[in-house]
């Protein structure tokens, strides 16, 4: 569904060039649900905008949904669905009016657009909202409407940009079920960007990690977590015994990455559950009282810290904005005005 080679984008800003994306190679097969993750400023948004024809690449090539990104951007737009992070609805319209209008923009007749709208609203649990004004919807309802709009022309490939940002836990869980259904029951390929690591872990077959404009890792969530060397153990002890506790931890088999913060000693071992009894015996023999202990299995955030030296949750500078470049900004997917067809 997606094949990109050497995809790059350089921005001109304040009289200098900034390489936001530096030769990205990626492949997404039909039917995959792929997560695209990276810290702010890593090139994630720029790559997504290039793949969806909203930004012209400086270099490289890509085929998206069977169409050449550079030679046939209109063909790409006809074949993909794109759900932007901020949505794209008209607040004053009714739900059914927005759905039918989107179908008409894609060339569907009014009856076909209406039928398709009814099908999608039923699938995404918003059928009873058809007569509601969009600005009165809750956040979860509006995000499901955004996804329905992106599916109105029945694309085989859908881009979801931060689909659950700002939703409460219940709405997020509900939305996850609908996203899974796209792949599992409707054979839709999904390319998902998210800042929620639990979302990527729960939903994605495969994850691509981008940093400093390059893909630095890819694999299933379990494969990526396996790259982190062991479990992290955190032991709380009285401050005067921190040094002695760190020495004891360092003598455990294969213990590494030993550090201290205030009254906490942290280290990694291949298996935290098997190392813990030995640690407790050693601390007891040394007469060191333990206030707390925690064993953490590797998480995707640990993967990011290992790969990039920073957490995905870190607040980094935003990606650079491009100077005015008319040829770089492609128009939205609304290619022609609707015409009345019986």
HELIX and SHEET records of a PDB file:
HELIX    1   1 UNK A   44  UNK A   51  1                                   8    
HELIX    2   2 UNK A   73  UNK A   79  1                                   7    
HELIX    3   3 UNK A   95  UNK A  105  1                                  11    
HELIX    4   4 UNK A  110  UNK A  123  1                                  14    
HELIX    5   5 UNK A  127  UNK A  129  5                                   3    
HELIX    6   6 UNK A  134  UNK A  136  5                                   3    
HELIX    7   7 UNK A  139  UNK A  150  1                                  12    
HELIX    8   8 UNK A  169  UNK A  184  1                                  16    
HELIX    9   9 UNK A  197  UNK A  203  1                                   7    
HELIX   10  10 UNK A  221  UNK A  226  1                                   6    
HELIX   11  11 UNK A  239  UNK A  241  5                                   3    
HELIX   12  12 UNK A  242  UNK A  250  1                                   9    
HELIX   13  13 UNK A  272  UNK A  285  1                                  14    
HELIX   14  14 UNK A  300  UNK A  308  1                                   9    
HELIX   15  15 UNK A  326  UNK A  328  5                                   3    
SHEET    1   A 4 UNK A  16  UNK A  28  0                                        
SHEET    2   A 4 UNK A   2  UNK A  13 -1                                        
SHEET    3   A 4 UNK A  59  UNK A  64 -1                                        
SHEET    4   A 4 UNK A  67  UNK A  68 -1                                        
SHEET    1   B 6 UNK A  80  UNK A  83  0                                        
SHEET    2   B 6 UNK A 157  UNK A 161  1                                        
SHEET    3   B 6 UNK A 189  UNK A 193  1                                        
SHEET    4   B 6 UNK A  33  UNK A  37  1                                        
SHEET    5   B 6 UNK A 206  UNK A 211  1                                        
SHEET    6   B 6 UNK A 214  UNK A 219 -1                                        
SHEET    1   C 4 UNK A 256  UNK A 261  0                                        
SHEET    2   C 4 UNK A 264  UNK A 269 -1                                        
SHEET    3   C 4 UNK A 231  UNK A 237 -1                                        
SHEET    4   C 4 UNK A 290  UNK A 296 -1                                        
END                                                                             
